[in-house]
């Protein structure tokens, strides 16, 4: 008995979802494999399906071209969107960290200039030397 026969019989009986046993499912998969429709090896259907999933994730990451809410690709688009949003958050946090670093570096350089005016570099103390070294490392 083929999957088509089982499905047709259930539809004729007025049932929406056919109840299929494990053996019937195995028989249907065997029939699919005999006709070249296998998930075991390379085939155009599998490549196209993977391309669609990858495309949905890429569009989601870019927050572009969302599929309809009930479309099967929506779940993959949402995964891509979540990754894109996370990346945007990380880039924003990185930009803020760089701004804070630059502000701290600027403050340290100004502090060293003030210290150098009060006490020339040749007569500096340990703090002055450590601050100068830290600024040199940060700007290298």
Protein Blocks (a to p, Z undefined) as FASTA:
>chain_A
ZZklmmmmmmmnopabdcddfklmmmmmmmmmmnopafkbccfklmmmmmmmmmmmmmmm
nopaiacfklmklmmmmmmmmmmmmmmmmmmmmmmmmmmmmmmmmmmmmmmmmmmmmmgf
klccfklmmmmmmmmmmmZZ
